[in-house]
Amino acid sequence: DFPNGRAPLRHMIVKGLVRSGSTDAKQMAEDLAVRWIRTNYAAYKQIGQMHEKYNVANCGEFGGGGEYVPQAG
């Protein structure tokens, strides 16, 4: 579903990297978390809504495509 990203999947990836015990993995987890928060915040500032999925390739854009219109909320 690239370039779409969803919060639950992002959360699992970040938590798994943190729990790995690897310093490099923990740094990657922090980087992924910070980028996720930035794209959520940028999109919210732009359109005033949170969305269920975001475009992880372009900061501040919400996701699209798929079987239905993306949900705001």
PDB file of N, H, CA, C and O in Angstrom:
ATOM      1  N   ASP A   1       0.829  -1.194   0.000  1.00  0.00           N
ATOM      2  CA  ASP A   1       0.000   0.000   0.000  1.00  0.00           C
ATOM      3  C   ASP A   1       0.871   1.255   0.000  1.00  0.00           C
ATOM      4  O   ASP A   1       0.377   2.353   0.258  1.00  0.00           O
ATOM      5  N   PHE A   2       2.165   1.099  -0.288  1.00  0.00           N
ATOM      6  H   PHE A   2       2.566   0.207  -0.498  1.00  0.00           H
ATOM      7  CA  PHE A   2       3.067   2.250  -0.359  1.00  0.00           C
ATOM      8  C   PHE A   2       2.521   3.263  -1.351  1.00  0.00           C
ATOM      9  O   PHE A   2       2.068   2.871  -2.426  1.00  0.00           O
ATOM     10  N   PRO A   3       2.545   4.511  -1.042  1.00  0.00           N
ATOM     11  CA  PRO A   3       3.278   5.192   0.024  1.00  0.00           C
ATOM     12  C   PRO A   3       2.452   5.473   1.276  1.00  0.00           C
ATOM     13  O   PRO A   3       2.820   6.324   2.086  1.00  0.00           O
ATOM     14  N   ASN A   4       1.336   4.760   1.437  1.00  0.00           N
ATOM     15  H   ASN A   4       1.037   4.069   0.779  1.00  0.00           H
ATOM     16  CA  ASN A   4       0.492   4.989   2.608  1.00  0.00           C
ATOM     17  C   ASN A   4       1.099   4.392   3.867  1.00  0.00           C
ATOM     18  O   ASN A   4       1.682   3.308   3.841  1.00  0.00           O
ATOM     19  N   GLY A   5       0.952   5.116   4.964  1.00  0.00           N
ATOM     20  H   GLY A   5       0.479   5.996   4.985  1.00  0.00           H
ATOM     21  CA  GLY A   5       1.369   4.633   6.272  1.00  0.00           C
ATOM     22  C   GLY A   5       0.245   4.838   7.267  1.00  0.00           C
ATOM     23  O   GLY A   5      -0.480   5.831   7.207  1.00  0.00           O
ATOM     24  N   ARG A   6       0.107   3.891   8.183  1.00  0.00           N
ATOM     25  H   ARG A   6       0.696   3.085   8.232  1.00  0.00           H
ATOM     26  CA  ARG A   6      -0.957   3.951   9.195  1.00  0.00           C
ATOM     27  C   ARG A   6      -0.353   3.892  10.592  1.00  0.00           C
ATOM     28  O   ARG A   6       0.677   3.255  10.816  1.00  0.00           O
ATOM     29  N   ALA A   7      -1.011   4.565  11.520  1.00  0.00           N
ATOM     30  H   ALA A   7      -1.847   5.083  11.338  1.00  0.00           H
ATOM     31  CA  ALA A   7      -0.503   4.657  12.887  1.00  0.00           C
ATOM     32  C   ALA A   7      -0.273   3.299  13.561  1.00  0.00           C
ATOM     33  O   ALA A   7       0.787   3.110  14.157  1.00  0.00           O
ATOM     34  N   PRO A   8      -1.205   2.351  13.498  1.00  0.00           N
ATOM     35  CA  PRO A   8      -0.971   1.084  14.202  1.00  0.00           C
ATOM     36  C   PRO A   8       0.260   0.329  13.691  1.00  0.00           C
ATOM     37  O   PRO A   8       1.013  -0.241  14.481  1.00  0.00           O
ATOM     38  N   LEU A   9       0.460   0.326  12.388  1.00  0.00           N
ATOM     39  H   LEU A   9      -0.152   0.789  11.746  1.00  0.00           H
ATOM     40  CA  LEU A   9       1.635  -0.354  11.836  1.00  0.00           C
ATOM     41  C   LEU A   9       2.914   0.383  12.206  1.00  0.00           C
ATOM     42  O   LEU A   9       3.925  -0.238  12.536  1.00  0.00           O
ATOM     43  N   ARG A  10       2.865   1.696  12.150  1.00  0.00           N
ATOM     44  H   ARG A  10       2.044   2.200  11.882  1.00  0.00           H
ATOM     45  CA  ARG A  10       4.039   2.500  12.522  1.00  0.00           C
ATOM     46  C   ARG A  10       4.396   2.246  13.981  1.00  0.00           C
ATOM     47  O   ARG A  10       5.571   2.114  14.326  1.00  0.00           O
ATOM     48  N   HIS A  11       3.386   2.179  14.829  1.00  0.00           N
ATOM     49  H   HIS A  11       2.432   2.286  14.549  1.00  0.00           H
ATOM     50  CA  HIS A  11       3.597   1.929  16.253  1.00  0.00           C
ATOM     51  C   HIS A  11       4.272   0.575  16.476  1.00  0.00           C
ATOM     52  O   HIS A  11       5.215   0.472  17.261  1.00  0.00           O
ATOM     53  N   MET A  12       3.793  -0.455  15.792  1.00  0.00           N
ATOM     54  H   MET A  12       3.027  -0.371  15.155  1.00  0.00           H
ATOM     55  CA  MET A  12       4.395  -1.790  15.956  1.00  0.00           C
ATOM     56  C   MET A  12       5.851  -1.813  15.501  1.00  0.00           C
ATOM     57  O   MET A  12       6.695  -2.439  16.141  1.00  0.00           O
ATOM     58  N   ILE A  13       6.141  -1.139  14.408  1.00  0.00           N
ATOM     59  H   ILE A  13       5.456  -0.630  13.888  1.00  0.00           H
ATOM     60  CA  ILE A  13       7.515  -1.097  13.907  1.00  0.00           C
ATOM     61  C   ILE A  13       8.423  -0.386  14.903  1.00  0.00           C
ATOM     62  O   ILE A  13       9.500  -0.883  15.231  1.00  0.00           O
ATOM     63  N   VAL A  14       7.994   0.764  15.377  1.00  0.00           N
ATOM     64  H   VAL A  14       7.119   1.167  15.110  1.00  0.00           H
ATOM     65  CA  VAL A  14       8.803   1.546  16.321  1.00  0.00           C
ATOM     66  C   VAL A  14       9.033   0.758  17.614  1.00  0.00           C
ATOM     67  O   VAL A  14      10.160   0.681  18.101  1.00  0.00           O
ATOM     68  N   LYS A  15       7.971   0.176  18.166  1.00  0.00           N
ATOM     69  H   LYS A  15       7.055   0.239  17.770  1.00  0.00           H
ATOM     70  CA  LYS A  15       8.122  -0.600  19.414  1.00  0.00           C
ATOM     71  C   LYS A  15       9.042  -1.795  19.216  1.00  0.00           C
ATOM     72  O   LYS A  15       9.865  -2.092  20.082  1.00  0.00           O
ATOM     73  N   GLY A  16       8.913  -2.479  18.095  1.00  0.00           N
ATOM     74  H   GLY A  16       8.245  -2.238  17.391  1.00  0.00           H
ATOM     75  CA  GLY A  16       9.774  -3.631  17.823  1.00  0.00           C
ATOM     76  C   GLY A  16      11.232  -3.241  17.719  1.00  0.00           C
ATOM     77  O   GLY A  16      12.100  -3.942  18.238  1.00  0.00           O
ATOM     78  N   LEU A  17      11.514  -2.131  17.054  1.00  0.00           N
ATOM     79  H   LEU A  17      10.809  -1.562  16.632  1.00  0.00           H
ATOM     80  CA  LEU A  17      12.889  -1.659  16.947  1.00  0.00           C
ATOM     81  C   LEU A  17      13.456  -1.270  18.305  1.00  0.00           C
ATOM     82  O   LEU A  17      14.611  -1.571  18.606  1.00  0.00           O
ATOM     83  N   VAL A  18      12.656  -0.607  19.121  1.00  0.00           N
ATOM     84  H   VAL A  18      11.718  -0.363  18.877  1.00  0.00           H
ATOM     85  CA  VAL A  18      13.109  -0.207  20.464  1.00  0.00           C
ATOM     86  C   VAL A  18      13.420  -1.438  21.311  1.00  0.00           C
ATOM     87  O   VAL A  18      14.425  -1.469  22.021  1.00  0.00           O
ATOM     88  N   ARG A  19      12.568  -2.439  21.237  1.00  0.00           N
ATOM     89  H   ARG A  19      11.751  -2.413  20.661  1.00  0.00           H
ATOM     90  CA  ARG A  19      12.738  -3.647  22.049  1.00  0.00           C
ATOM     91  C   ARG A  19      13.878  -4.547  21.570  1.00  0.00           C
ATOM     92  O   ARG A  19      14.291  -5.457  22.289  1.00  0.00           O
ATOM     93  N   SER A  20      14.378  -4.305  20.385  1.00  0.00           N
ATOM     94  H   SER A  20      14.042  -3.566  19.800  1.00  0.00           H
ATOM     95  CA  SER A  20      15.434  -5.161  19.840  1.00  0.00           C
ATOM     96  C   SER A  20      16.724  -5.092  20.652  1.00  0.00           C
ATOM     97  O   SER A  20      17.512  -6.038  20.667  1.00  0.00           O
ATOM     98  N   GLY A  21      16.927  -3.973  21.321  1.00  0.00           N
ATOM     99  H   GLY A  21      16.286  -3.205  21.309  1.00  0.00           H
ATOM    100  CA  GLY A  21      18.139  -3.812  22.115  1.00  0.00           C
ATOM    101  C   GLY A  21      19.300  -3.237  21.329  1.00  0.00           C
ATOM    102  O   GLY A  21      20.314  -2.870  21.923  1.00  0.00           O
ATOM    103  N   SER A  22      19.187  -3.150  20.037  1.00  0.00           N
ATOM    104  H   SER A  22      18.364  -3.448  19.555  1.00  0.00           H
ATOM    105  CA  SER A  22      20.240  -2.616  19.183  1.00  0.00           C
ATOM    106  C   SER A  22      20.228  -1.091  19.226  1.00  0.00           C
ATOM    107  O   SER A  22      19.171  -0.469  19.113  1.00  0.00           O
ATOM    108  N   THR A  23      21.392  -0.500  19.387  1.00  0.00           N
ATOM    109  H   THR A  23      22.251  -1.004  19.478  1.00  0.00           H
ATOM    110  CA  THR A  23      21.502   0.958  19.389  1.00  0.00           C
ATOM    111  C   THR A  23      21.077   1.529  18.043  1.00  0.00           C
ATOM    112  O   THR A  23      20.371   2.536  17.987  1.00  0.00           O
ATOM    113  N   ASP A  24      21.503   0.891  16.965  1.00  0.00           N
ATOM    114  H   ASP A  24      22.076   0.073  17.010  1.00  0.00           H
ATOM    115  CA  ASP A  24      21.110   1.355  15.634  1.00  0.00           C
ATOM    116  C   ASP A  24      19.601   1.254  15.429  1.00  0.00           C
ATOM    117  O   ASP A  24      18.991   2.151  14.847  1.00  0.00           O
ATOM    118  N   ALA A  25      19.002   0.174  15.902  1.00  0.00           N
ATOM    119  H   ALA A  25      19.498  -0.555  16.375  1.00  0.00           H
ATOM    120  CA  ALA A  25      17.560  -0.011  15.766  1.00  0.00           C
ATOM    121  C   ALA A  25      16.808   1.036  16.583  1.00  0.00           C
ATOM    122  O   ALA A  25      15.787   1.557  16.132  1.00  0.00           O
ATOM    123  N   LYS A  26      17.299   1.343  17.769  1.00  0.00           N
ATOM    124  H   LYS A  26      18.128   0.919  18.135  1.00  0.00           H
ATOM    125  CA  LYS A  26      16.652   2.369  18.591  1.00  0.00           C
ATOM    126  C   LYS A  26      16.726   3.737  17.914  1.00  0.00           C
ATOM    127  O   LYS A  26      15.772   4.514  17.972  1.00  0.00           O
ATOM    128  N   GLN A  27      17.848   4.028  17.279  1.00  0.00           N
ATOM    129  H   GLN A  27      18.622   3.397  17.232  1.00  0.00           H
ATOM    130  CA  GLN A  27      17.978   5.298  16.560  1.00  0.00           C
ATOM    131  C   GLN A  27      17.010   5.344  15.385  1.00  0.00           C
ATOM    132  O   GLN A  27      16.400   6.379  15.117  1.00  0.00           O
ATOM    133  N   MET A  28      16.870   4.221  14.685  1.00  0.00           N
ATOM    134  H   MET A  28      17.366   3.380  14.903  1.00  0.00           H
ATOM    135  CA  MET A  28      15.928   4.160  13.582  1.00  0.00           C
ATOM    136  C   MET A  28      14.499   4.339  14.082  1.00  0.00           C
ATOM    137  O   MET A  28      13.694   5.007  13.433  1.00  0.00           O
ATOM    138  N   ALA A  29      14.179   3.751  15.223  1.00  0.00           N
ATOM    139  H   ALA A  29      14.833   3.208  15.751  1.00  0.00           H
ATOM    140  CA  ALA A  29      12.847   3.890  15.809  1.00  0.00           C
ATOM    141  C   ALA A  29      12.551   5.353  16.114  1.00  0.00           C
ATOM    142  O   ALA A  29      11.462   5.849  15.824  1.00  0.00           O
ATOM    143  N   GLU A  30      13.512   6.029  16.691  1.00  0.00           N
ATOM    144  H   GLU A  30      14.396   5.626  16.927  1.00  0.00           H
ATOM    145  CA  GLU A  30      13.317   7.450  17.005  1.00  0.00           C
ATOM    146  C   GLU A  30      13.116   8.260  15.729  1.00  0.00           C
ATOM    147  O   GLU A  30      12.242   9.125  15.673  1.00  0.00           O
ATOM    148  N   ASP A  31      13.914   7.985  14.714  1.00  0.00           N
ATOM    149  H   ASP A  31      14.624   7.283  14.760  1.00  0.00           H
ATOM    150  CA  ASP A  31      13.793   8.690  13.444  1.00  0.00           C
ATOM    151  C   ASP A  31      12.415   8.463  12.819  1.00  0.00           C
ATOM    152  O   ASP A  31      11.778   9.409  12.357  1.00  0.00           O
ATOM    153  N   LEU A  32      11.960   7.217  12.804  1.00  0.00           N
ATOM    154  H   LEU A  32      12.477   6.448  13.180  1.00  0.00           H
ATOM    155  CA  LEU A  32      10.638   6.905  12.248  1.00  0.00           C
ATOM    156  C   LEU A  32       9.520   7.588  13.035  1.00  0.00           C
ATOM    157  O   LEU A  32       8.572   8.110  12.448  1.00  0.00           O
ATOM    158  N   ALA A  33       9.631   7.583  14.354  1.00  0.00           N
ATOM    159  H   ALA A  33      10.401   7.159  14.831  1.00  0.00           H
ATOM    160  CA  ALA A  33       8.606   8.204  15.194  1.00  0.00           C
ATOM    161  C   ALA A  33       8.557   9.717  14.975  1.00  0.00           C
ATOM    162  O   ALA A  33       7.476  10.295  14.858  1.00  0.00           O
ATOM    163  N   VAL A  34       9.709  10.346  14.921  1.00  0.00           N
ATOM    164  H   VAL A  34      10.587   9.877  15.017  1.00  0.00           H
ATOM    165  CA  VAL A  34       9.760  11.792  14.723  1.00  0.00           C
ATOM    166  C   VAL A  34       9.196  12.165  13.355  1.00  0.00           C
ATOM    167  O   VAL A  34       8.430  13.122  13.241  1.00  0.00           O
ATOM    168  N   ARG A  35       9.567  11.421  12.324  1.00  0.00           N
ATOM    169  H   ARG A  35      10.189  10.644  12.417  1.00  0.00           H
ATOM    170  CA  ARG A  35       9.044  11.712  10.988  1.00  0.00           C
ATOM    171  C   ARG A  35       7.532  11.500  10.920  1.00  0.00           C
ATOM    172  O   ARG A  35       6.825  12.254  10.252  1.00  0.00           O
ATOM    173  N   TRP A  36       7.043  10.474  11.612  1.00  0.00           N
ATOM    174  H   TRP A  36       7.617   9.861  12.155  1.00  0.00           H
ATOM    175  CA  TRP A  36       5.596  10.216  11.629  1.00  0.00           C
ATOM    176  C   TRP A  36       4.845  11.372  12.294  1.00  0.00           C
ATOM    177  O   TRP A  36       3.829  11.839  11.778  1.00  0.00           O
ATOM    178  N   ILE A  37       5.347  11.822  13.427  1.00  0.00           N
ATOM    179  H   ILE A  37       6.172  11.443  13.846  1.00  0.00           H
ATOM    180  CA  ILE A  37       4.715  12.936  14.138  1.00  0.00           C
ATOM    181  C   ILE A  37       4.757  14.206  13.291  1.00  0.00           C
ATOM    182  O   ILE A  37       3.780  14.953  13.235  1.00  0.00           O
ATOM    183  N   ARG A  38       5.884  14.447  12.637  1.00  0.00           N
ATOM    184  H   ARG A  38       6.678  13.840  12.683  1.00  0.00           H
ATOM    185  CA  ARG A  38       5.999  15.646  11.793  1.00  0.00           C
ATOM    186  C   ARG A  38       4.999  15.630  10.643  1.00  0.00           C
ATOM    187  O   ARG A  38       4.377  16.651  10.350  1.00  0.00           O
ATOM    188  N   THR A  39       4.839  14.488   9.992  1.00  0.00           N
ATOM    189  H   THR A  39       5.344  13.658  10.230  1.00  0.00           H
ATOM    190  CA  THR A  39       3.910  14.448   8.861  1.00  0.00           C
ATOM    191  C   THR A  39       2.470  14.590   9.331  1.00  0.00           C
ATOM    192  O   THR A  39       1.657  15.220   8.654  1.00  0.00           O
ATOM    193  N   ASN A  40       2.143  14.006  10.494  1.00  0.00           N
ATOM    194  H   ASN A  40       2.803  13.495  11.043  1.00  0.00           H
ATOM    195  CA  ASN A  40       0.801  14.184  11.061  1.00  0.00           C
ATOM    196  C   ASN A  40       0.555  15.652  11.383  1.00  0.00           C
ATOM    197  O   ASN A  40      -0.498  16.195  11.049  1.00  0.00           O
ATOM    198  N   TYR A  41       1.508  16.283  12.020  1.00  0.00           N
ATOM    199  H   TYR A  41       2.363  15.842  12.291  1.00  0.00           H
ATOM    200  CA  TYR A  41       1.367  17.684  12.415  1.00  0.00           C
ATOM    201  C   TYR A  41       1.277  18.590  11.187  1.00  0.00           C
ATOM    202  O   TYR A  41       0.444  19.495  11.148  1.00  0.00           O
ATOM    203  N   ALA A  42       2.120  18.356  10.194  1.00  0.00           N
ATOM    204  H   ALA A  42       2.797  17.620  10.226  1.00  0.00           H
ATOM    205  CA  ALA A  42       2.105  19.179   8.985  1.00  0.00           C
ATOM    206  C   ALA A  42       0.761  19.062   8.268  1.00  0.00           C
ATOM    207  O   ALA A  42       0.212  20.067   7.817  1.00  0.00           O
ATOM    208  N   ALA A  43       0.236  17.861   8.161  1.00  0.00           N
ATOM    209  H   ALA A  43       0.682  17.044   8.527  1.00  0.00           H
ATOM    210  CA  ALA A  43      -1.065  17.665   7.512  1.00  0.00           C
ATOM    211  C   ALA A  43      -2.176  18.334   8.315  1.00  0.00           C
ATOM    212  O   ALA A  43      -3.073  18.954   7.744  1.00  0.00           O
ATOM    213  N   TYR A  44      -2.115  18.208   9.638  1.00  0.00           N
ATOM    214  H   TYR A  44      -1.387  17.705  10.102  1.00  0.00           H
ATOM    215  CA  TYR A  44      -3.142  18.832  10.484  1.00  0.00           C
ATOM    216  C   TYR A  44      -3.123  20.350  10.337  1.00  0.00           C
ATOM    217  O   TYR A  44      -4.174  20.981  10.223  1.00  0.00           O
ATOM    218  N   LYS A  45      -1.932  20.930  10.340  1.00  0.00           N
ATOM    219  H   LYS A  45      -1.079  20.417  10.433  1.00  0.00           H
ATOM    220  CA  LYS A  45      -1.826  22.381  10.182  1.00  0.00           C
ATOM    221  C   LYS A  45      -2.385  22.836   8.844  1.00  0.00           C
ATOM    222  O   LYS A  45      -2.966  23.916   8.739  1.00  0.00           O
ATOM    223  N   GLN A  46      -2.209  22.019   7.836  1.00  0.00           N
ATOM    224  H   GLN A  46      -1.738  21.141   7.921  1.00  0.00           H
ATOM    225  CA  GLN A  46      -2.631  22.378   6.490  1.00  0.00           C
ATOM    226  C   GLN A  46      -4.138  22.249   6.292  1.00  0.00           C
ATOM    227  O   GLN A  46      -4.753  23.125   5.683  1.00  0.00           O
ATOM    228  N   ILE A  47      -4.747  21.168   6.798  1.00  0.00           N
ATOM    229  H   ILE A  47      -4.247  20.457   7.292  1.00  0.00           H
ATOM    230  CA  ILE A  47      -6.155  20.925   6.516  1.00  0.00           C
ATOM    231  C   ILE A  47      -7.054  20.897   7.748  1.00  0.00           C
ATOM    232  O   ILE A  47      -8.277  20.841   7.618  1.00  0.00           O
ATOM    233  N   GLY A  48      -6.459  20.937   8.949  1.00  0.00           N
ATOM    234  H   GLY A  48      -5.466  20.983   9.055  1.00  0.00           H
ATOM    235  CA  GLY A  48      -7.249  21.004  10.173  1.00  0.00           C
ATOM    236  C   GLY A  48      -7.920  19.705  10.583  1.00  0.00           C
ATOM    237  O   GLY A  48      -8.862  19.716  11.375  1.00  0.00           O
ATOM    238  N   GLN A  49      -7.441  18.581  10.051  1.00  0.00           N
ATOM    239  H   GLN A  49      -6.675  18.572   9.408  1.00  0.00           H
ATOM    240  CA  GLN A  49      -8.006  17.273  10.400  1.00  0.00           C
ATOM    241  C   GLN A  49      -6.890  16.243  10.523  1.00  0.00           C
ATOM    242  O   GLN A  49      -5.815  16.382   9.941  1.00  0.00           O
ATOM    243  N   MET A  50      -7.182  15.217  11.294  1.00  0.00           N
ATOM    244  H   MET A  50      -8.056  15.104  11.767  1.00  0.00           H
ATOM    245  CA  MET A  50      -6.295  14.052  11.351  1.00  0.00           C
ATOM    246  C   MET A  50      -6.878  13.011  10.401  1.00  0.00           C
ATOM    247  O   MET A  50      -8.088  12.980  10.178  1.00  0.00           O
ATOM    248  N   HIS A  51      -6.037  12.175   9.852  1.00  0.00           N
ATOM    249  H   HIS A  51      -5.054  12.201  10.033  1.00  0.00           H
ATOM    250  CA  HIS A  51      -6.488  11.144   8.920  1.00  0.00           C
ATOM    251  C   HIS A  51      -6.019   9.769   9.374  1.00  0.00           C
ATOM    252  O   HIS A  51      -5.124   9.651  10.211  1.00  0.00           O
ATOM    253  N   GLU A  52      -6.625   8.742   8.819  1.00  0.00           N
ATOM    254  H   GLU A  52      -7.352   8.838   8.139  1.00  0.00           H
ATOM    255  CA  GLU A  52      -6.285   7.379   9.197  1.00  0.00           C
ATOM    256  C   GLU A  52      -4.973   6.923   8.572  1.00  0.00           C
ATOM    257  O   GLU A  52      -4.309   6.033   9.105  1.00  0.00           O
ATOM    258  N   LYS A  53      -4.594   7.526   7.444  1.00  0.00           N
ATOM    259  H   LYS A  53      -5.134   8.248   7.012  1.00  0.00           H
ATOM    260  CA  LYS A  53      -3.327   7.157   6.819  1.00  0.00           C
ATOM    261  C   LYS A  53      -2.700   8.383   6.172  1.00  0.00           C
ATOM    262  O   LYS A  53      -3.386   9.316   5.756  1.00  0.00           O
ATOM    263  N   TYR A  54      -1.386   8.350   6.102  1.00  0.00           N
ATOM    264  H   TYR A  54      -0.829   7.592   6.440  1.00  0.00           H
ATOM    265  CA  TYR A  54      -0.617   9.457   5.553  1.00  0.00           C
ATOM    266  C   TYR A  54       0.340   8.951   4.496  1.00  0.00           C
ATOM    267  O   TYR A  54       0.721   7.781   4.488  1.00  0.00           O
ATOM    268  N   ASN A  55       0.723   9.848   3.605  1.00  0.00           N
ATOM    269  H   ASN A  55       0.413  10.799   3.611  1.00  0.00           H
ATOM    270  CA  ASN A  55       1.703   9.536   2.575  1.00  0.00           C
ATOM    271  C   ASN A  55       3.084   9.641   3.225  1.00  0.00           C
ATOM    272  O   ASN A  55       3.520  10.735   3.584  1.00  0.00           O
ATOM    273  N   VAL A  56       3.765   8.518   3.374  1.00  0.00           N
ATOM    274  H   VAL A  56       3.412   7.630   3.082  1.00  0.00           H
ATOM    275  CA  VAL A  56       5.054   8.521   4.063  1.00  0.00           C
ATOM    276  C   VAL A  56       6.189   9.002   3.169  1.00  0.00           C
ATOM    277  O   VAL A  56       7.304   9.212   3.647  1.00  0.00           O
ATOM    278  N   ALA A  57       5.922   9.180   1.878  1.00  0.00           N
ATOM    279  H   ALA A  57       5.016   9.010   1.490  1.00  0.00           H
ATOM    280  CA  ALA A  57       6.946   9.674   0.958  1.00  0.00           C
ATOM    281  C   ALA A  57       6.955  11.205   0.884  1.00  0.00           C
ATOM    282  O   ALA A  57       7.964  11.802   0.507  1.00  0.00           O
ATOM    283  N   ASN A  58       5.830  11.839   1.245  1.00  0.00           N
ATOM    284  H   ASN A  58       5.011  11.354   1.550  1.00  0.00           H
ATOM    285  CA  ASN A  58       5.711  13.296   1.173  1.00  0.00           C
ATOM    286  C   ASN A  58       5.138  13.833   2.472  1.00  0.00           C
ATOM    287  O   ASN A  58       3.945  13.694   2.745  1.00  0.00           O
ATOM    288  N   CYS A  59       5.992  14.441   3.261  1.00  0.00           N
ATOM    289  H   CYS A  59       6.961  14.555   3.039  1.00  0.00           H
ATOM    290  CA  CYS A  59       5.583  14.958   4.565  1.00  0.00           C
ATOM    291  C   CYS A  59       4.414  15.913   4.438  1.00  0.00           C
ATOM    292  O   CYS A  59       4.438  16.845   3.634  1.00  0.00           O
ATOM    293  N   GLY A  60       3.379  15.667   5.249  1.00  0.00           N
ATOM    294  H   GLY A  60       3.359  14.910   5.902  1.00  0.00           H
ATOM    295  CA  GLY A  60       2.234  16.553   5.312  1.00  0.00           C
ATOM    296  C   GLY A  60       1.085  16.188   4.399  1.00  0.00           C
ATOM    297  O   GLY A  60       0.064  16.875   4.389  1.00  0.00           O
ATOM    298  N   GLU A  61       1.230  15.114   3.627  1.00  0.00           N
ATOM    299  H   GLU A  61       2.060  14.556   3.635  1.00  0.00           H
ATOM    300  CA  GLU A  61       0.136  14.690   2.752  1.00  0.00           C
ATOM    301  C   GLU A  61      -0.557  13.480   3.356  1.00  0.00           C
ATOM    302  O   GLU A  61       0.095  12.574   3.875  1.00  0.00           O
ATOM    303  N   PHE A  62      -1.894  13.473   3.284  1.00  0.00           N
ATOM    304  H   PHE A  62      -2.424  14.210   2.863  1.00  0.00           H
ATOM    305  CA  PHE A  62      -2.582  12.292   3.770  1.00  0.00           C
ATOM    306  C   PHE A  62      -2.644  11.256   2.666  1.00  0.00           C
ATOM    307  O   PHE A  62      -2.507  11.579   1.486  1.00  0.00           O
ATOM    308  N   GLY A  63      -2.851  10.011   3.059  1.00  0.00           N
ATOM    309  H   GLY A  63      -2.962   9.749   4.017  1.00  0.00           H
ATOM    310  CA  GLY A  63      -2.819   8.889   2.124  1.00  0.00           C
ATOM    311  C   GLY A  63      -4.017   8.855   1.206  1.00  0.00           C
ATOM    312  O   GLY A  63      -4.991   9.587   1.381  1.00  0.00           O
ATOM    313  N   GLY A  64      -3.917   7.987   0.226  1.00  0.00           N
ATOM    314  H   GLY A  64      -3.126   7.392   0.084  1.00  0.00           H
ATOM    315  CA  GLY A  64      -5.002   7.865  -0.727  1.00  0.00           C
ATOM    316  C   GLY A  64      -4.986   6.516  -1.414  1.00  0.00           C
ATOM    317  O   GLY A  64      -4.190   5.636  -1.089  1.00  0.00           O
ATOM    318  N   GLY A  65      -5.874   6.378  -2.360  1.00  0.00           N
ATOM    319  H   GLY A  65      -6.522   7.093  -2.625  1.00  0.00           H
ATOM    320  CA  GLY A  65      -5.968   5.132  -3.103  1.00  0.00           C
ATOM    321  C   GLY A  65      -6.621   4.047  -2.271  1.00  0.00           C
ATOM    322  O   GLY A  65      -7.146   4.313  -1.190  1.00  0.00           O
ATOM    323  N   GLY A  66      -6.587   2.849  -2.768  1.00  0.00           N
ATOM    324  H   GLY A  66      -6.160   2.634  -3.646  1.00  0.00           H
ATOM    325  CA  GLY A  66      -7.161   1.740  -2.032  1.00  0.00           C
ATOM    326  C   GLY A  66      -8.617   1.513  -2.368  1.00  0.00           C
ATOM    327  O   GLY A  66      -9.113   1.960  -3.402  1.00  0.00           O
ATOM    328  N   GLU A  67      -9.281   0.822  -1.493  1.00  0.00           N
ATOM    329  H   GLU A  67      -8.878   0.459  -0.653  1.00  0.00           H
ATOM    330  CA  GLU A  67     -10.649   0.382  -1.738  1.00  0.00           C
ATOM    331  C   GLU A  67     -11.704   1.441  -1.413  1.00  0.00           C
ATOM    332  O   GLU A  67     -12.850   1.318  -1.847  1.00  0.00           O
ATOM    333  N   TYR A  68     -11.339   2.469  -0.665  1.00  0.00           N
ATOM    334  H   TYR A  68     -10.409   2.568  -0.312  1.00  0.00           H
ATOM    335  CA  TYR A  68     -12.309   3.479  -0.263  1.00  0.00           C
ATOM    336  C   TYR A  68     -11.602   4.816  -0.054  1.00  0.00           C
ATOM    337  O   TYR A  68     -10.374   4.875   0.020  1.00  0.00           O
ATOM    338  N   VAL A  69     -12.374   5.866   0.039  1.00  0.00           N
ATOM    339  H   VAL A  69     -13.371   5.818  -0.021  1.00  0.00           H
ATOM    340  CA  VAL A  69     -11.844   7.201   0.283  1.00  0.00           C
ATOM    341  C   VAL A  69     -11.286   7.239   1.703  1.00  0.00           C
ATOM    342  O   VAL A  69     -11.955   6.782   2.630  1.00  0.00           O
ATOM    343  N   PRO A  70     -10.071   7.775   1.899  1.00  0.00           N
ATOM    344  CA  PRO A  70      -9.490   7.847   3.244  1.00  0.00           C
ATOM    345  C   PRO A  70     -10.412   8.588   4.224  1.00  0.00           C
ATOM    346  O   PRO A  70     -11.075   9.559   3.861  1.00  0.00           O
ATOM    347  N   GLN A  71     -10.436   8.115   5.447  1.00  0.00           N
ATOM    348  H   GLN A  71      -9.898   7.326   5.743  1.00  0.00           H
ATOM    349  CA  GLN A  71     -11.313   8.656   6.480  1.00  0.00           C
ATOM    350  C   GLN A  71     -10.587   9.734   7.300  1.00  0.00           C
ATOM    351  O   GLN A  71      -9.427   9.560   7.672  1.00  0.00           O
ATOM    352  N   ALA A  72     -11.266  10.827   7.573  1.00  0.00           N
ATOM    353  H   ALA A  72     -12.209  10.969   7.272  1.00  0.00           H
ATOM    354  CA  ALA A  72     -10.750  11.851   8.486  1.00  0.00           C
ATOM    355  C   ALA A  72     -11.330  11.557   9.866  1.00  0.00           C
ATOM    356  O   ALA A  72     -12.385  10.938   9.999  1.00  0.00           O
ATOM    357  N   GLY A  73     -10.622  12.012  10.874  1.00  0.00           N
ATOM    358  H   GLY A  73      -9.765  12.515  10.766  1.00  0.00           H
ATOM    359  CA  GLY A  73     -11.210  11.814  12.194  1.00  0.00           C
ATOM    360  C   GLY A  73     -10.308  11.823  13.310  1.00  0.00           C
ATOM    361  O   GLY A  73     -10.737  11.661  14.453  1.00  0.00           O
TER     362      GLY A  73
END
